[in-house]
Amino acid sequence: MPKKRQAAQKQSGAKAKEANERREADRADRKKRDRTRDSLKAQGFLQQALVPVLIAFIALVAWSAPPVDHEPVFPEIKKSLVEVRPGVTLAFLDSGELEGQQLQANGSTIVLVHGFPSSASLWKPFVHKMAQETGKRVVAPFMRGYGESSRPEAVEAYSMAELTADLVALLDVLSVERATFIGHDWGGVIVWGMARLQPKRVAAAGAIGIPYGFEEQLGVWPDTTLETKKLLNMERLRVSSRQFGYMLFLNRSWSWLPLSINVRALLAVALRGEDEKSTVSLLAAIFFGAHSRHLEPALFSEIVQEYSVSGMRGPINYYRNFERNEQRLRDLGLSGVSKETRPTLIITCGQDKVIAPQLAMHMERRCASLDRVHLPRAGHWPLVDSQQELLAALLRWLAAALLLLSLPS
């Protein structure tokens, strides 16, 4: 009997020890998670505080070089300004109608959508070559808030519903029923917005960097009442605080002001390849407005001039509509990411420090006809640092997608 009691006590002690060890392990895990969360919150707060300080510093010390007159780049590309909706005008680059082209054909017009801080002009090296290689009409609109396009004052005028309505109206002006859309950066967000909000006008959709379902991957979009702790689902995407913390700053109603002080320096810093991010190169951009060696001087000057016309207020308002955009999807019953069946493309960039390629890992589950291309040496601006590789990838996909669209359904 004493032996049985001794064995029972020993077993009970072992269980108690095991339970204590589990409690200690759980306590250690909670502490580790708390430290990680606090660290990420601190990173987001620091970024929120440092971004305006850094921009103010650039604005105070940078010397903006005087504008230089250049011959127009790619003069064969036509630029038009049309009223697409009552009170809304859009400027757009146009390769022009090609002989024998049928504009009503499914996906026969290619629409290239730009991001921020960028403009339709950054697509210029692609417009003419795409038109020549595909035999299709290629247009690149200056989205509202950019260049000579309409620049409404109201923040809600830059919601996804309004942006996609502008593109639908542009297709109507061009007598195009359905188009093939390709977007970079914010342009990618808009292209996926077209696929969800205006599916009947999209024949095929491709994006550079931005994956379909990007907002779901982040967990929580920034909104106008955003606090640091709500920036992202930090447990699911821990690295994102460092990548997307700038959205905290851009959600401020006054954030466009410091961005507007020295546009040339801002664009010189932003529009450059990952191979041009050395300290010397960045200082040259900040103090002397030295642009990327990958960009023609005339093209860079054009983009600077466009921002001197439009300013930064409109483009920044895109960031202030995340909450409104999500509410719109909920109202339409589209808040969950639906299955995409049309031809789709995602191009990820190996050196992209803003949109990590891992964010697109889920797309095969959501896109039934997906082509995936990875550019290992490209940064966040492949339109700048990897033009030839990007053009080749887009042309390969367009050839396959347009052939598929030409087949009888």
N, C-alpha and C positions, 0 to 999 in steps of 0.2 A: 504493500500500500504506500509506504513512504516513497518507493521508487516511482510509482505512478504519479504521485503528487509532485515529485521533483521534476518529472518529465513534463507534466502539464505547466508547471511554473516556468520551466525553461522555454517551452513553446510559446507561452504567453509573453515572456520577456522578449523573445525574438520578434514576435508580431508587433509589440510595442516599439521596439527599436526600429523595425522597418517602417512603421507608421511615422515615427519621429523623423526618420531620414527623408521620407516623402514630403513631410511638412517643411522640412528645411530646404529641400530641393525646390519645392513650389515657392517658398519665400524668396529664395535666391533668384528664381526665374522672374518673379514679380519685380524684384529690385532691378534686375537687368533690363526688363522691359520699360520700367519707369525711367531708368537712366537714359535708355535709347530715345524714348519719347521726349524727355526733357531736352536731350541734346538736339534732336531734330527741331523742336520748337524754338530752341535758342538759335539754331542755324537760320530758320525762317525769319525770326525777329531781326537777327543781325543783317540778313540780306535786305529785309524791308527797310531797315534804318540806313544801311550803307549805300543802297542803290541811288537814292536822291542825293546823298552827300557826294558820291562819286560823280554823278552827272553835274551837280553844281560846281564841283572842282573843275571838271572839263570845260564847263561853260565860262568859268572865270579866267582860266589860264590859256585856253586854246586860242590859237590864231586861225581864223577862217580865211583861207586864201581867196583873193578876189575871183569872181567868175571869169572864165576864159571862153572866148567864142570858139566854137568848133563847128566843122561841117556836120550836118545831120548823119547819124549812123543808120545804116540800112535804109537808104532813101526809097528803096523799092517797096517798103512796107507802108501802106496807107494808114493814116490816122484819121478817124472820124469822130464827130461829136453829135449824138442824136438824142432826141427826147424819147425815151423808151416807155415812160409812164407819165401821167399828168404831173408836171412839176419836177420830174426826175430825168436828168440827162446823164448819159454815160459816154465817156470817151473810150475808144477801143482801137487797138491795132488790128489791121486786116490784111491778110495776104492777097485778098481779092478773089473774085470768082474765076475759076479756071475753065478753059474751054471744054465743053461737054459735061461739066459737072452738074449733077442733079441735086439741088439743094434739099429737096424733100426726101432724098434717100436716107435710110436709117443710119444715123450716126455719121453722116457724110461730112458734117462740119465738126471741127475740133476746137474746143474752147479751153484756153489755158488761163488758170486763175492764180494770181500772185498772192504772196504773203506779206508779212510786216517784219522789219521796215524795208519795204521793197516797193515795186510798182510793176505795171504791165511791161514797162520798158526792159526789165531784166529778162523777159522772154524774147526780146528781139532777135538774139542769135539763133533762136529755135523756130520762130514763126515761118520764115521764108524757106528754110531747109526742110521743115516738116511738110510744108505745102508742096514743095518740089518732089519729095520722096514718096509721099502718099497720094498725090494728085487730089487732095482734099483742101477745102477752104479752112484756114486757121485764123482764129480771132483771139485776141487777148484783151479783155476789158480792164479798164482802170475802175476798180470797185468804188462804190460810193465812199466819199471822204478822201479820195486820192486824186491828185492831178486836177484836171479840168472837170471831172465828174461832180455831180451834185454833192454838196456838203451840208446836209441839214443840221440844225443845232441840237435837236432832241436826242438824248441818249438812246431811247427806244427805237429811233429811226435806223439804228445799226444792228437790230436783232437779226437772227438767222432767217426769220420769216420775210423780212424786208430785203435782205441780201439775195435770197433765192428768187424772190419775186422780180427783182431787177434782172436776173439772168434769164428768167422765163420771158420777160418782156423784150429782152435783147434778141432772143431766139425768134420771137414773133416779128420783130422788125426785119430780121434777116430771112424770114420765111422758112425757118427751120423747125421741123416737127420735133425731132430728137437729135441730140448731139452727144459726142464723146467728150467727157470732161476730164481734165487733168489739173491737179492743184498742188502747190508747194506750200508748206507751212500753214498759215491761215487759209490759204487757198485750198489745201487738203481738207480742212475742217468744213469749208463751204461746199466742196464737191460731195462729201458724204452727207452734208445737209440737203443738197439737191436730191441725192438718191433716196433720202427718207421723206422729205417734204414734197418733192416734185418728181416722183418716180416715172411718170409718163413722159417726161421730157429728157430723160437720161438713157442713152443707149448703152454706154459703157462708162466706167469710172475708174480713175487711177489717182493715186496720191503719192507724193514724195515725202517720206518721213512720217506723216500722220496716219496712223492705222484706223480702219473702220472700228467703231466702238471705243475710240480713244477716251471719251469722257467716262465710260464705265470702267475702263482699266485704271483710271486715276481714283475712282471711287467717289470723290466729291469735287465738282467743279468749283472754282472760285466764283464768288458772287459779290454783289455790291455791299453786303454787310459782313464780309469775310473777316474772321479773326484768325490769328496764326494757327490755333489748334484745329481749325476747320479747313486748312489749306488742302490737305490731301488725306486719304486713308493711309496714314503713315505705317500702320502695321503691315499693310499689303504692299506698299511701294515705298520703302524706306529711303531710297536714293532720291526720291522726287522732290524733297524739300530743297535740296541744293539746286536741282534742275529748274523747278517751276516757282521758286519763291519770289521771283521778280513779278509774278502776277499780283502779289499783294500790293506792290507799289503801283502797278498799272491800274489797279482798281480804284485808286484814289481819284477824286474828281479833278484835282489840280495837277495830276501827274504829267499831263501834256505840256505844261508850262516849261519845266526845266529841259524837257526833250526838244523844245522848239528854239532854244537859245542859240545853239550852234549845230545846225542840222548837218553841215558838211562833215564836222568831226564825228558826229554820231554815226552817220552812214559810212564813213571811212573805217570806223571801228567795227561796225556790224557786218558790212558786206565784204568779207574777206575769207579766204580759205583757212582751214586749220593749220596749214603749213606756213601761215603768215601771222601767227599769234605770239611771236617772240616779243620780249620786252621792248627791244629797239623798234620793231615794226609797229607795235601798238602806240608807242610814244610818238612816232612819226605821224601816225594817223591822228592822235589827239592834238598835238601841237601844230601840225602843219597841214592837216587834212589830206595826208598822203593816202590815196586809194589803193585798192588791191591791184597787184600787177596782172591779175587775171582779167581785169576789166579794162576795156578801152577807155581812155580819158574822156572822150566825147560822150560815151554812154553813162559814165559815172556823173558827169556834169549835167546830163539830161535829168537823171534821177534827183539830183540835188535841186535843180530848178523846179521840178515838179513838186517837191516838198515845200519849196519856198512859196509856191502858189497855194497849196492845199493846207499846209500846216500839219500838226500832229493830233489835233483834237478829235477829228473824225476817226482815224485809225485806232486811237486809244479807246474809243467808245465801243469797239468790237469786244474788248476785254470786259466791259462793264455790263454785258448782256448774257452772261452764262446762265444766271438764275432764270432770266426771262426765257431763254431758249429751252431750258429744261422744262419749265412750266408749259411751254407751247407743246412740247412732245408729249407731256402727260395729258394735256387737254385732248390731244388727238389719239391718245391710246398708243403712242409710239415710244414710251419711255424706256422699254426694254429694247436691246439691240436685236433687230430682226435679221432673218437669214437673207443674204444678198445673192441673187441668182444671175444677174447680168454679168458680162465679162468685167473683171476687176483686176487692178494692179496695185501692188505696194512696192515701193522702192525704199529700202533702208540704207542708211549711210554709216559706215563703220566708225567714222571719227566724229559723228554728230554728238556734241556735248549737251544738246537741248532735248532732242527726241531720241532716246536710246533705242537701238534696233529691237531690244527685247520686248518693247511695248507692242510690237506687231506679231508676237509669237502666236497669238490666239486666232489670227484671221482665217486660217483654214476651216475652223469650226463655223465661221459666220459667212464665208464667201464660197459659194459652190463652184465658181469658175474663176479661181484666183491664180494669177501669175505673180511670182515673187522674184525680185531682183535685189541683190545686195552689192553695193559699191563700197568695197573695203577702205579705200583711201579718201572717200568723199566726206566732207564735214556737213554742217547744218545748211550750207549754201552750195549745193552741187551745181546750181545754175551759174555759180561763180568759179569754183575750183575744179569742177569735173565736167565741163560742158560736153566734151566729146563722148565720154563714157555714158553720160546721162542721155544725150541725144540718141546714141546707138540703142540703149535699152528701151527708150520710148518708141523708137521706130520699129523695133522688133515686136513689141507688144501691140502697137497700132496695126501692123500688118496682119497679125493673127486675129486680133479682135474685130477688125473691119471685115476680114474674110468670113469670120463666124457670123457676123451680123448680116452679111450679104446672102447667107444661105436661107432657103425657104423655111419658115417656122413650122 
